[in-house]
Amino acid sequence: MNLSDLLNWYKTLNNKKIPKYIEIMDANNNQVCVDNSWMNVVNAWGICFDGKKWKYIETDSERGYVDIYKLFNTEEDVVNYAKDSLRKTYLSFDGNSKSEMLTRFIQKKFGYTQEHAIECVETISKYDDIFEEFFNYARIGKFFKKDKSKTIVLEYDAEKLNSQYGFTPLEAYMCLVLLRDNPKMTLNEIKLNLS
């Protein structure tokens, strides 16, 4: 599949909530270059080639800052990533709730049964900020919310729990919930795991 094929496929998606396609000349971690001008474009996506790497970007739906910025070696790789990312976004608005998407993600990524995955989603959904960050992690594999902020409970965030304490991403987000619900006991358990 090439970019032309991707754009034809994209035109078949009938949902105004998904990002709109824009032709970009270049992009960085913050803005896109359209018609020789660097700017913010709200809720958009695009692909460009800078002569060395293929770039895929998506912008946020509030201020138009670059939300997803990925580099690829080949057109095929960037197109496959774009299709997968757009398909997930489309499905999230097309009758699939975020909770349903997270349930399937947990089943696939961590091998949980549907019942166990639903229990995890219910636990994580107790707190909107933790839920939104975990949903963003499921989408792009990064430990932050769409606005690039992190949920911090006491001095812990999911990335720290993952990288410094050996928690899986799911365990890290579950631990943030436990830290909010019962900080003293959860801190003791984290310290016990280190010894």
Accessible surface in RSA format (square Angstrom, percent):
REM  Atomic radii and reference values for relative SASA: ProtOr
REM  Chains: A
REM  Algorithm: Lee & Richards
REM  Probe-radius: 1.40
REM  Slices: 20
REM RES _ NUM      All-atoms   Total-Side   Main-Chain    Non-polar    All polar
REM                ABS   REL    ABS   REL    ABS   REL    ABS   REL    ABS   REL
RES MET A   1    90.36  46.8  39.50  26.1  50.86 121.1  45.67  38.8  44.69  59.2
RES ASN A   2    66.79  46.1  65.74  63.5   1.04   2.5  17.03  41.0  49.76  48.1
RES LEU A   3    37.78  21.0  37.76  27.0   0.03   0.1  37.76  26.5   0.03   0.1
RES SER A   4    67.99  57.5  60.63  80.9   7.37  17.0  35.86  76.4  32.14  45.0
RES ASP A   5    64.38  45.1  60.24  60.0   4.14   9.8  12.75  30.0  51.63  51.5
RES LEU A   6     0.00   0.0   0.00   0.0   0.00   0.0   0.00   0.0   0.00   0.0
RES LEU A   7    38.44  21.4  38.32  27.4   0.12   0.3  38.32  26.9   0.12   0.3
RES ASN A   8    83.79  57.8  78.25  75.6   5.54  13.3  25.77  62.0  58.02  56.1
RES TRP A   9    52.13  20.9  45.97  22.3   6.15  14.4  33.62  17.9  18.51  30.0
RES TYR A  10    34.10  15.9  32.84  18.7   1.26   3.3  23.81  17.9  10.29  12.7
RES LYS A  11   151.60  74.0 125.47  77.0  26.13  62.2  85.84  77.3  65.76  70.0
RES THR A  12    91.33  65.0  69.90  70.9  21.43  51.1  69.49  93.3  21.84  33.0
RES LEU A  13    26.34  14.7  12.39   8.9  13.95  35.1  12.55   8.8  13.79  37.1
RES ASN A  14   134.70  92.9 103.73 100.2  30.96  74.6  37.54  90.3  97.16  93.9
RES ASN A  15    32.96  22.7  17.87  17.3  15.09  36.3   7.35  17.7  25.61  24.7
RES LYS A  16   207.59 101.3 173.90 106.7  33.69  80.2 125.97 113.4  81.62  86.9
RES LYS A  17   134.68  65.7 122.81  75.4  11.87  28.3  75.26  67.7  59.42  63.3
RES ILE A  18    10.23   5.8   4.27   3.2   5.96  14.4   4.27   3.1   5.96  16.2
RES PRO A  19     5.74   4.2   5.74   5.2   0.00   0.0   5.74   4.7   0.00   0.0
RES LYS A  20   105.51  51.5 104.25  64.0   1.26   3.0  76.68  69.0  28.84  30.7
RES TYR A  21    53.98  25.2  33.52  19.1  20.46  53.3  26.13  19.6  27.85  34.3
RES ILE A  22    23.47  13.4  19.23  14.3   4.24  10.2  23.47  16.9   0.00   0.0
RES GLU A  23   134.09  77.0 122.46  92.6  11.63  27.7  38.48  74.4  95.62  78.1
RES ILE A  24    14.76   8.4   0.00   0.0  14.76  35.6   0.49   0.4  14.28  38.7
RES MET A  25    99.51  51.5  77.83  51.5  21.69  51.6  81.52  69.3  18.00  23.8
RES ASP A  26    43.87  30.7  43.87  43.7   0.00   0.0  10.18  24.0  33.69  33.6
RES ALA A  27     2.39   2.2   0.00   0.0   2.39   5.4   0.00   0.0   2.39   6.3
RES ASN A  28    62.27  42.9  61.43  59.4   0.84   2.0  29.56  71.2  32.70  31.6
RES ASN A  29    89.77  61.9  87.72  84.8   2.05   4.9  19.37  46.6  70.39  68.0
RES ASN A  30    89.59  61.8  89.47  86.5   0.12   0.3  11.63  28.0  77.96  75.4
RES GLN A  31    56.70  31.7  56.35  41.2   0.35   0.8   5.44  11.6  51.26  38.9
RES VAL A  32     0.28   0.2   0.00   0.0   0.28   0.7   0.00   0.0   0.28   0.7
RES CYS A  33    10.86   8.2  10.86  12.1   0.00   0.0   0.00   0.0  10.86  11.7
RES VAL A  34    26.76  17.6  26.75  24.2   0.01   0.0  26.75  23.2   0.01   0.0
RES ASP A  35   121.08  84.8 102.37 101.9  18.71  44.2  33.24  78.2  87.84  87.6
RES ASN A  36   121.29  83.6  93.88  90.7  27.41  66.0  26.99  65.0  94.30  91.1
RES SER A  37    54.66  46.2  50.04  66.8   4.62  10.6  22.49  47.9  32.17  45.1
RES TRP A  38   116.29  46.7  90.75  43.9  25.54  60.0  66.29  35.3  49.99  81.1
RES MET A  39    67.44  34.9  63.71  42.2   3.73   8.9  48.77  41.5  18.68  24.7
RES ASN A  40    52.86  36.5  28.64  27.7  24.23  58.3  12.56  30.2  40.31  39.0
RES VAL A  41    22.03  14.5  18.77  17.0   3.26   7.9  22.03  19.1   0.00   0.0
RES VAL A  42    66.74  43.9  62.66  56.7   4.07   9.8  62.66  54.4   4.07  11.1
RES ASN A  43    35.40  24.4  34.28  33.1   1.12   2.7   8.54  20.6  26.86  26.0
RES ALA A  44     0.00   0.0   0.00   0.0   0.00   0.0   0.00   0.0   0.00   0.0
RES TRP A  45     0.00   0.0   0.00   0.0   0.00   0.0   0.00   0.0   0.00   0.0
RES GLY A  46     0.00   0.0   0.00   N/A   0.00   0.0   0.00   0.0   0.00   0.0
RES ILE A  47     6.58   3.7   0.10   0.1   6.48  15.6   0.10   0.1   6.48  17.6
RES CYS A  48     9.70   7.3   3.96   4.4   5.74  13.5   9.69  24.6   0.00   0.0
RES PHE A  49    96.84  48.5  71.95  44.6  24.90  64.8  71.95  43.6  24.90  71.3
RES ASP A  50    68.76  48.2  33.53  33.4  35.23  83.3  23.09  54.3  45.67  45.5
RES GLY A  51    54.52  67.2   0.00   N/A  54.52  67.2  28.02  76.9  26.49  59.3
RES LYS A  52   176.54  86.1 153.62  94.3  22.92  54.6 102.53  92.3  74.01  78.8
RES LYS A  53    76.61  37.4  76.61  47.0   0.00   0.0  45.12  40.6  31.49  33.5
RES TRP A  54    44.78  18.0  44.78  21.7   0.00   0.0  36.50  19.5   8.29  13.4
RES LYS A  55    17.58   8.6  17.58  10.8   0.00   0.0   3.25   2.9  14.34  15.3
RES TYR A  56     0.00   0.0   0.00   0.0   0.00   0.0   0.00   0.0   0.00   0.0
RES ILE A  57     0.00   0.0   0.00   0.0   0.00   0.0   0.00   0.0   0.00   0.0
RES GLU A  58     6.93   4.0   6.93   5.2   0.00   0.0   0.74   1.4   6.19   5.1
RES THR A  59     5.38   3.8   0.28   0.3   5.10  12.1   0.28   0.4   5.10   7.7
RES ASP A  60    15.01  10.5  14.98  14.9   0.03   0.1   6.48  15.3   8.53   8.5
RES SER A  61    62.92  53.2  43.80  58.5  19.12  44.0  21.18  45.1  41.74  58.5
RES GLU A  62   142.42  81.8 114.31  86.5  28.11  66.9  41.49  80.3 100.93  82.4
RES ARG A  63   148.07  62.2 135.81  69.2  12.26  29.2  60.35  82.5  87.72  53.2
RES GLY A  64     0.32   0.4   0.00   N/A   0.32   0.4   0.00   0.0   0.32   0.7
RES TYR A  65    87.17  40.7  86.82  49.4   0.35   0.9  43.23  32.5  43.94  54.2
RES VAL A  66     3.02   2.0   0.11   0.1   2.91   7.0   0.11   0.1   2.91   7.9
RES ASP A  67     7.48   5.2   2.07   2.1   5.41  12.8   1.73   4.1   5.75   5.7
RES ILE A  68     4.08   2.3   1.35   1.0   2.72   6.6   4.08   2.9   0.00   0.0
RES TYR A  69    59.04  27.6  35.21  20.0  23.83  62.0  21.63  16.3  37.41  46.1
RES LYS A  70    52.31  25.5  49.89  30.6   2.42   5.8  25.03  22.5  27.28  29.1
RES LEU A  71    90.92  50.6  64.34  46.0  26.58  66.8  64.46  45.3  26.46  71.2
RES PHE A  72    35.26  17.6  30.03  18.6   5.24  13.6  35.26  21.4   0.00   0.0
RES ASN A  73   103.32  71.3  84.50  81.7  18.83  45.3  21.08  50.7  82.24  79.5
RES THR A  74    63.45  45.1  60.26  61.1   3.19   7.6  61.76  82.9   1.69   2.6
RES GLU A  75    55.43  31.8  51.85  39.2   3.59   8.5  11.65  22.5  43.79  35.8
RES GLU A  76   104.29  59.9 101.10  76.5   3.19   7.6  21.56  41.7  82.73  67.5
RES ASP A  77    68.25  47.8  63.67  63.4   4.59  10.8  11.32  26.6  56.93  56.8
RES VAL A  78     0.00   0.0   0.00   0.0   0.00   0.0   0.00   0.0   0.00   0.0
RES VAL A  79     0.06   0.0   0.06   0.1   0.00   0.0   0.06   0.1   0.00   0.0
RES ASN A  80    73.61  50.8  66.78  64.5   6.83  16.4  26.92  64.8  46.69  45.1
RES TYR A  81    50.31  23.5  43.96  25.0   6.35  16.5  48.57  36.5   1.74   2.1
RES ALA A  82     0.00   0.0   0.00   0.0   0.00   0.0   0.00   0.0   0.00   0.0
RES LYS A  83    63.29  30.9  63.29  38.8   0.00   0.0  27.97  25.2  35.33  37.6
RES ASP A  84    49.91  35.0  47.71  47.5   2.20   5.2  19.39  45.6  30.52  30.4
RES SER A  85    10.56   8.9   6.25   8.3   4.31   9.9   7.44  15.8   3.12   4.4
RES LEU A  86     0.00   0.0   0.00   0.0   0.00   0.0   0.00   0.0   0.00   0.0
RES ARG A  87    98.46  41.3  98.44  50.2   0.02   0.0  38.49  52.6  59.97  36.3
RES LYS A  88    63.19  30.8  62.79  38.5   0.39   0.9  35.18  31.7  28.01  29.8
RES THR A  89    13.42   9.5  11.86  12.0   1.57   3.7  13.42  18.0   0.00   0.0
RES TYR A  90    44.68  20.9  44.68  25.4   0.00   0.0  18.06  13.6  26.62  32.8
RES LEU A  91    55.43  30.9  55.43  39.7   0.00   0.0  55.43  38.9   0.00   0.0
RES SER A  92    21.03  17.8   8.31  11.1  12.72  29.3   2.44   5.2  18.58  26.0
RES PHE A  93    90.95  45.5  64.95  40.2  26.00  67.7  69.22  42.0  21.74  62.2
RES ASP A  94    73.94  51.8  58.79  58.5  15.14  35.8   3.00   7.1  70.94  70.7
RES GLY A  95    76.77  94.7   0.00   N/A  76.77  94.7  44.49 122.1  32.28  72.3
RES ASN A  96    35.10  24.2  32.88  31.8   2.22   5.3   0.82   2.0  34.28  33.1
RES SER A  97    55.75  47.1  44.52  59.4  11.24  25.9  50.22 106.9   5.54   7.8
RES LYS A  98    78.83  38.5  74.91  46.0   3.92   9.3  45.50  41.0  33.34  35.5
RES SER A  99    45.72  38.6  44.87  59.9   0.85   1.9  23.87  50.8  21.85  30.6
RES GLU A 100    82.09  47.1  78.12  59.1   3.97   9.5  32.93  63.7  49.16  40.1
RES MET A 101    24.71  12.8  19.70  13.0   5.00  11.9  20.61  17.5   4.10   5.4
RES LEU A 102     0.19   0.1   0.13   0.1   0.06   0.1   0.19   0.1   0.00   0.0
RES THR A 103    11.64   8.3  11.64  11.8   0.00   0.0   6.74   9.1   4.90   7.4
RES ARG A 104   108.31  45.5 104.69  53.4   3.62   8.6  67.83  92.7  40.48  24.5
RES PHE A 105    42.54  21.3  34.82  21.6   7.73  20.1  41.99  25.5   0.56   1.6
RES ILE A 106     0.00   0.0   0.00   0.0   0.00   0.0   0.00   0.0   0.00   0.0
RES GLN A 107    57.97  32.4  49.75  36.4   8.22  19.6  12.40  26.4  45.57  34.6
RES LYS A 108   188.58  92.0 157.20  96.5  31.37  74.7 109.50  98.6  79.07  84.2
RES LYS A 109   116.80  57.0  84.38  51.8  32.42  77.2  40.58  36.5  76.21  81.2
RES PHE A 110    45.13  22.6  18.51  11.5  26.62  69.3  25.74  15.6  19.39  55.5
RES GLY A 111    65.58  80.9   0.00   N/A  65.58  80.9  32.26  88.5  33.32  74.6
RES TYR A 112    62.30  29.1  50.87  28.9  11.44  29.8  27.32  20.5  34.98  43.1
RES THR A 113    93.99  66.8  84.43  85.6   9.56  22.8  86.59 116.3   7.40  11.2
RES GLN A 114   107.62  60.2 103.05  75.3   4.57  10.9  19.33  41.2  88.29  67.0
RES GLU A 115   127.43  73.2 121.50  91.9   5.93  14.1  43.98  85.1  83.45  68.1
RES HIS A 116    84.89  46.4  83.57  58.1   1.32   3.4  45.94  47.3  38.96  45.3
RES ALA A 117     0.00   0.0   0.00   0.0   0.00   0.0   0.00   0.0   0.00   0.0
RES ILE A 118    67.84  38.6  67.69  50.4   0.15   0.4  67.83  48.8   0.01   0.0
RES GLU A 119    87.40  50.2  85.24  64.5   2.16   5.1  34.57  66.9  52.82  43.1
RES CYS A 120     5.56   4.2   5.24   5.8   0.32   0.7   0.25   0.6   5.31   5.7
RES VAL A 121     6.24   4.1   6.09   5.5   0.15   0.4   6.24   5.4   0.00   0.0
RES GLU A 122   106.85  61.3  99.29  75.1   7.55  18.0  40.36  78.1  66.49  54.3
RES THR A 123    39.05  27.8  35.87  36.4   3.18   7.6  15.17  20.4  23.89  36.1
RES ILE A 124     0.25   0.1   0.25   0.2   0.00   0.0   0.25   0.2   0.00   0.0
RES SER A 125    47.09  39.8  32.34  43.2  14.75  34.0  16.23  34.6  30.86  43.2
RES LYS A 126   118.40  57.8  83.86  51.5  34.53  82.2  64.54  58.1  53.86  57.4
RES TYR A 127    57.64  26.9  54.98  31.3   2.66   6.9  40.48  30.4  17.16  21.2
RES ASP A 128   115.67  81.0 109.50 109.0   6.17  14.6  33.56  79.0  82.11  81.9
RES ASP A 129    46.05  32.3  39.59  39.4   6.46  15.3  27.41  64.5  18.64  18.6
RES ILE A 130     0.00   0.0   0.00   0.0   0.00   0.0   0.00   0.0   0.00   0.0
RES PHE A 131    20.83  10.4  20.83  12.9   0.00   0.0  20.83  12.6   0.00   0.0
RES GLU A 132    65.43  37.6  63.01  47.7   2.43   5.8  31.21  60.4  34.22  27.9
RES GLU A 133     0.35   0.2   0.35   0.3   0.00   0.0   0.00   0.0   0.35   0.3
RES PHE A 134     0.19   0.1   0.19   0.1   0.00   0.0   0.19   0.1   0.00   0.0
RES PHE A 135    15.87   7.9  15.87   9.8   0.00   0.0  15.87   9.6   0.00   0.0
RES ASN A 136     2.10   1.5   1.95   1.9   0.15   0.4   1.74   4.2   0.37   0.4
RES TYR A 137    20.16   9.4  18.85  10.7   1.32   3.4   2.76   2.1  17.40  21.5
RES ALA A 138    16.07  14.8   6.47  10.0   9.60  21.8   6.68   9.4   9.40  24.9
RES ARG A 139    35.56  14.9  20.18  10.3  15.38  36.6  13.28  18.1  22.28  13.5
RES ILE A 140    17.23   9.8   4.59   3.4  12.63  30.4  10.33   7.4   6.89  18.7
RES GLY A 141    43.66  53.8   0.00   N/A  43.66  53.8  21.13  58.0  22.53  50.5
RES LYS A 142    92.54  45.1  91.25  56.0   1.29   3.1  37.42  33.7  55.12  58.7
RES PHE A 143    27.47  13.7  23.57  14.6   3.90  10.2  23.57  14.3   3.90  11.2
RES PHE A 144    39.49  19.8  39.49  24.5   0.00   0.0  39.49  23.9   0.00   0.0
RES LYS A 145    38.40  18.7  38.40  23.6   0.00   0.0  29.61  26.7   8.80   9.4
RES LYS A 146    95.56  46.6  90.30  55.4   5.25  12.5  56.82  51.1  38.74  41.3
RES ASP A 147    85.41  59.8  59.94  59.7  25.47  60.2  28.82  67.8  56.60  56.4
RES LYS A 148    89.69  43.8  70.29  43.1  19.40  46.2  53.03  47.7  36.66  39.1
RES SER A 149    45.98  38.9  36.94  49.3   9.03  20.8  43.38  92.4   2.60   3.6
RES LYS A 150    75.38  36.8  55.95  34.3  19.43  46.3  41.02  36.9  34.36  36.6
RES THR A 151     3.64   2.6   0.56   0.6   3.08   7.3   3.64   4.9   0.00   0.0
RES ILE A 152   105.81  60.2  80.89  60.3  24.92  60.1  80.89  58.2  24.92  67.6
RES VAL A 153    10.24   6.7   7.37   6.7   2.87   6.9  10.24   8.9   0.00   0.0
RES LEU A 154    93.73  52.2  57.71  41.3  36.02  90.6  71.09  49.9  22.64  60.9
RES GLU A 155   108.10  62.1  93.22  70.5  14.88  35.4  41.59  80.4  66.51  54.3
RES TYR A 156     9.34   4.4   9.34   5.3   0.00   0.0   0.01   0.0   9.33  11.5
RES ASP A 157    21.40  15.0  21.40  21.3   0.00   0.0   0.57   1.3  20.83  20.8
RES ALA A 158     0.00   0.0   0.00   0.0   0.00   0.0   0.00   0.0   0.00   0.0
RES GLU A 159    71.66  41.1  71.42  54.0   0.25   0.6  15.05  29.1  56.61  46.2
RES LYS A 160    52.85  25.8  49.23  30.2   3.63   8.6  25.74  23.2  27.11  28.9
RES LEU A 161     0.00   0.0   0.00   0.0   0.00   0.0   0.00   0.0   0.00   0.0
RES ASN A 162    42.18  29.1  35.13  33.9   7.05  17.0   0.00   0.0  42.18  40.8
RES SER A 163    82.30  69.5  44.60  59.5  37.70  86.8  43.05  91.7  39.25  55.0
RES GLN A 164   117.75  65.8  88.64  64.8  29.11  69.3  32.73  69.7  85.02  64.5
RES TYR A 165    51.95  24.3  29.58  16.8  22.37  58.2  10.38   7.8  41.57  51.2
RES GLY A 166    64.59  79.6   0.00   N/A  64.59  79.6  34.39  94.4  30.20  67.6
RES PHE A 167    31.87  15.9  27.95  17.3   3.92  10.2  29.90  18.1   1.97   5.6
RES THR A 168    55.23  39.3  51.26  52.0   3.97   9.4  53.19  71.4   2.04   3.1
RES PRO A 169    18.27  13.3  18.27  16.7   0.00   0.0  18.27  15.1   0.00   0.0
RES LEU A 170     1.92   1.1   1.92   1.4   0.00   0.0   1.92   1.4   0.00   0.0
RES GLU A 171    76.44  43.9  72.79  55.1   3.65   8.7  24.26  46.9  52.18  42.6
RES ALA A 172     0.00   0.0   0.00   0.0   0.00   0.0   0.00   0.0   0.00   0.0
RES TYR A 173     0.00   0.0   0.00   0.0   0.00   0.0   0.00   0.0   0.00   0.0
RES MET A 174    45.76  23.7  45.76  30.3   0.00   0.0  45.76  38.9   0.00   0.0
RES CYS A 175     6.47   4.9   5.62   6.3   0.85   2.0   3.06   7.8   3.41   3.7
RES LEU A 176     0.00   0.0   0.00   0.0   0.00   0.0   0.00   0.0   0.00   0.0
RES VAL A 177     0.43   0.3   0.43   0.4   0.00   0.0   0.43   0.4   0.00   0.0
RES LEU A 178    83.41  46.5  83.41  59.7   0.00   0.0  83.41  58.6   0.00   0.0
RES LEU A 179     0.85   0.5   0.00   0.0   0.85   2.1   0.00   0.0   0.85   2.3
RES ARG A 180    82.77  34.8  56.69  28.9  26.09  62.1  26.45  36.2  56.32  34.1
RES ASP A 181    62.85  44.0  29.63  29.5  33.21  78.5  22.73  53.5  40.12  40.0
RES ASN A 182    62.72  43.3  60.83  58.8   1.89   4.6  14.29  34.4  48.43  46.8
RES PRO A 183    53.97  39.3  53.97  49.2   0.00   0.0  53.97  44.6   0.00   0.0
RES LYS A 184   163.00  79.5 158.61  97.3   4.40  10.5 105.43  94.9  57.58  61.3
RES MET A 185    99.87  51.7  97.02  64.2   2.84   6.8  65.75  55.9  34.12  45.2
RES THR A 186     6.01   4.3   5.61   5.7   0.40   0.9   4.04   5.4   1.97   3.0
RES LEU A 187    40.06  22.3  40.01  28.6   0.04   0.1  40.01  28.1   0.04   0.1
RES ASN A 188    75.75  52.2  73.84  71.4   1.91   4.6  19.08  45.9  56.67  54.8
RES GLU A 189    80.79  46.4  79.81  60.4   0.98   2.3  29.11  56.3  51.68  42.2
RES ILE A 190     3.51   2.0   3.27   2.4   0.24   0.6   3.32   2.4   0.19   0.5
RES LYS A 191   123.83  60.4 116.79  71.7   7.04  16.8  71.58  64.4  52.25  55.7
RES LEU A 192   126.87  70.7 115.55  82.7  11.32  28.4 116.48  81.8  10.38  27.9
RES ASN A 193   106.21  73.2  74.80  72.3  31.41  75.6  21.40  51.5  84.81  82.0
RES LEU A 194   105.60  58.8  72.33  51.7  33.27  83.6  74.92  52.6  30.68  82.6
RES SER A 195   122.65 103.6  57.04  76.1  65.61 151.1  81.19 172.9  41.46  58.1
END  Absolute sums over single chains surface
CHAIN  1 A    10688.4       8827.2       1861.2       5469.4       5219.0
END  Absolute sums over all chains
TOTAL         10688.4       8827.2       1861.2       5469.4       5219.0
